[in-house]
C-alpha cells in the first residue's frame, strides 16, 4: 500500500525548512551550478579513467540528511529517542538491528519496508536497489510527525562489527552502502563508547574507504562518559580513541571529539557513580544536537566541499595513473629502440661486408652469420625486454607511492600542504590500484597533447571555478 508521504519530505524541497539561512531557490541554483562543474569539467576526465564521481543528480535534491554511524551499543538509537522524547528506535547492549532505518517527517505514523522505499515514486532512494535484495530487505523507513523532521532526515545504521569478511557476514557490501549514504549526507555523526574506544574491523574499512573525501562532514562523539568512575579511566579511553583515530584519519590534526552521554531513564542518577564533571558533558551533548539541528545550513557548504574533494581525488587519481602509464610506455619504447638499433647495426655490418668482399665470396653461408646473429639479438632484446617491462608494471602497485611523490614533488615540498596531500593520496590510492588492476597498465590513458585539455579542466575547476562558488556562498 502506498504511503501518504508528502512531496516535500521526499525529493522536491518546495517548502523552506526551519532556520535555513538560504532560500530553497538559492540552494537549487547552487546545486545546478555544482552539477554543471561535474558535467563539464570533471566528467570528461573521470570517464577516461573510470573514476566514480559519487553523488548522482537524482540524489542531490532533497531534505538535508544526518547519517548516524558507530559500533553497536554506542548510543546512535538512544540519541534519536532523546531528540524525539520517545522511543522510536530499539536500544540495548547487544545488537538489536542489522539494517538501515530512514526517519523522516509525516503527518501520520507510517512504516515502510525496503522494497516499498526503493520503489516509491516520491522518494529519492531508487539507487539503493544496486546494493541487492539482502540489503533492501534490511532497509526500513519510519515516518513520524515531528518539527525536527520537517527540516531534515535521520539515517540510523546497524552497529559495526568485527569480522574477517563483513560483506559475507551481512550478506551485502556494508562499506559501499555507507559510502552512498555518506556522499549524500550533510552531517555524519560517528559514535564510540567506553567498551570500544577503538575501531572494529568494519569501522576501519568505513573510515579508510567509505568516508574518504567526506571527512569535512564528520562529527566524532565519544558517548556514555557517565560510565567512567573517575578521570583516569576517562583519560585512558580518550587516549586510546585518539590513538586509533590517528591511524585512520590521515590529516595533520585530529577532528574535535565531542565527549558526552545521553540521559535516559536508566541513568538519571549518573552523578552518583562517577566523579566526572557531567555539566561539561551535558554542554557537549547540546553542541552535538545543535550541529544536527544546523544540518540544513550545512547543505550549501557541503555541496561545494564535496565537489572540491572529488575534484582533488580525481586529479590525483588521473595524474598518478597516467604518469605510471607514461613510464610503462617509455620502457616499451626504449626496448623497441634498442632492438631497432641492434638491427640497424646488423644491416650496416652487412653493407660493410658487401663492400669489402667480392660478390663470389658473399655466397658463402658464414658471411651471413653476423647479420643473422644481429637480427636474432635484436629480436631477443625486444622480446625479453618487453617481458621484463610487462613484469615490472604488472606489479607496479608496489612502487606506486614513488610515482605519486615524484608527480607531486613540488606540492609536497610545501610543508603546509604536505600532510593533507599525503592524506588525500592514502584515501585515493586503493581506488587507483583497483583501477590499474582492472584496466591493465597498457590500457591506461596518458597525458598527451590530444587530451591535455581534459586534465586542464579539472585543474581549472580546483583553482578557479570551485573557489568562486565558495565565495558566492560566503557573500550570500
Rosetta blueprint (number, residue, H / E / L):
1 X L
2 X L
3 X L
4 X L
5 X L
6 X L
7 X H
8 X H
9 X H
10 X H
11 X L
12 X L
13 X L
14 X L
15 X L
16 X L
17 X L
18 X L
19 X L
20 X L
21 X L
22 X L
23 X L
24 X H
25 X H
26 X H
27 X H
28 X H
29 X H
30 X H
31 X H
32 X H
33 X H
34 X H
35 X H
36 X H
37 X H
38 X H
39 X H
40 X H
41 X H
42 X H
43 X H
44 X H
45 X H
46 X H
47 X H
48 X H
49 X L
50 X L
51 X L
52 X L
53 X L
54 X L
55 X L
56 X L
57 X H
58 X H
59 X H
60 X H
61 X L
62 X L
63 X L
64 X L
65 X E
66 X E
67 X E
68 X E
69 X E
70 X E
71 X E
72 X L
73 X L
74 X L
75 X L
76 X H
77 X H
78 X H
79 X H
80 X H
81 X H
82 X H
83 X H
84 X H
85 X L
86 X L
87 X L
88 X L
89 X L
90 X L
91 X L
92 X L
93 X L
94 X L
95 X L
96 X L
97 X L
98 X L
99 X L
100 X E
101 X E
102 X E
103 X E
104 X E
105 X E
106 X L
107 X L
108 X L
109 X L
110 X E
111 X E
112 X E
113 X E
114 X H
115 X H
116 X H
117 X H
118 X H
119 X H
120 X L
121 X L
122 X L
123 X L
124 X L
125 X L
126 X H
127 X H
128 X H
129 X H
130 X H
131 X H
132 X L
133 X H
134 X H
135 X H
136 X H
137 X H
138 X L
139 X E
140 X E
141 X E
142 X E
143 X E
144 X E
145 X L
146 X L
147 X L
148 X H
149 X H
150 X H
151 X L
152 X L
153 X E
154 X E
155 X E
156 X E
157 X L
158 X L
159 X L
160 X E
161 X L
162 X L
163 X L
164 X L
165 X L
166 X H
167 X H
168 X H
169 X H
170 X H
171 X L
172 X L
173 X L
174 X H
175 X H
176 X H
177 X H
178 X H
179 X H
180 X H
181 X H
182 X H
183 X H
184 X H
185 X L
186 X L
187 X E
188 X E
189 X E
190 X E
191 X E
192 X E
193 X E
194 X L
195 X L
196 X E
197 X L
198 X L
199 X L
200 X L
201 X H
202 X H
203 X H
204 X H
205 X H
206 X H
207 X H
208 X H
209 X H
210 X H
211 X L
212 X L
213 X L
214 X L
215 X H
216 X H
217 X H
218 X E
219 X E
220 X E
221 X E
222 X E
223 X E
224 X L
225 X H
226 X H
227 X H
228 X L
229 X L
230 X L
231 X H
232 X H
233 X H
234 X H
235 X H
236 X H
237 X H
238 X H
239 X H
240 X H
241 X H
242 X H
243 X H
244 X H
245 X H
246 X H
247 X H
248 X H
249 X L
250 X L
251 X L
252 X L
253 X L
254 X L
255 X L
256 X L
257 X E
258 X E
259 X E
260 X L
261 X L
262 X L
263 X L
264 X L
265 X H
266 X H
267 X H
268 X L
269 X L
270 X H
271 X H
272 X H
273 X H
274 X L
275 X L
276 X L
277 X L
278 X H
279 X H
280 X H
281 X H
282 X H
283 X H
284 X H
285 X H
286 X H
287 X H
288 X H
289 X H
290 X H
291 X H
292 X H
293 X H
294 X L
295 X H
296 X H
297 X H
298 X H
299 X H
300 X H
301 X H
302 X H
303 X H
304 X H
305 X H
306 X H
307 X H
308 X H
309 X H
310 X H
311 X H
312 X H
313 X H
314 X H
315 X H
316 X H
317 X H
318 X H
319 X H
320 X H
321 X H
322 X H
323 X H
324 X H
325 X H
326 X H
327 X H
328 X H
329 X H
330 X H
331 X H
332 X H
333 X H
334 X H
335 X H
336 X H
337 X H
338 X H
339 X H
340 X H
341 X H
342 X H
343 X H
344 X H
345 X H
346 X H
347 X H
348 X H
349 X H
350 X H
351 X H
352 X H
353 X H
354 X H
355 X H
356 X H
357 X L
358 X L
359 X L
360 X L
361 X H
362 X H
363 X H
364 X L
365 X H
366 X H
367 X H
368 X H
369 X H
370 X H
371 X H
372 X H
373 X H
374 X H
375 X H
376 X H
377 X H
378 X H
379 X H
380 X H
381 X H
382 X H
383 X H
384 X H
385 X H
386 X H
387 X H
388 X H
389 X H
390 X H
391 X H
392 X H
393 X H
394 X H
395 X L
396 X H
397 X H
398 X H
399 X H
400 X H
401 X H
402 X H
403 X H
404 X H
405 X H
406 X H
407 X H
408 X L
409 X H
410 X H
411 X H
412 X H
413 X L
414 X L
415 X H
416 X H
417 X H
418 X H
419 X H
420 X H
421 X H
422 X H
423 X H
424 X H
425 X H
426 X H
427 X H
428 X H
429 X H
430 X H
431 X H
432 X H
433 X H
434 X H
435 X H
436 X H
437 X H
438 X H
439 X H
440 X L
441 X H
442 X H
443 X H
444 X L
445 X L
446 X L
447 X L
448 X L
449 X L
450 X L
451 X L
452 X H
453 X H
454 X H
455 X H
456 X H
457 X H
458 X H
459 X H
460 X H
461 X H
462 X H
463 X H
464 X H
465 X H
466 X H
467 X H
468 X H
469 X H
470 X H
471 X H
472 X H
473 X H
474 X H
475 X H
476 X L
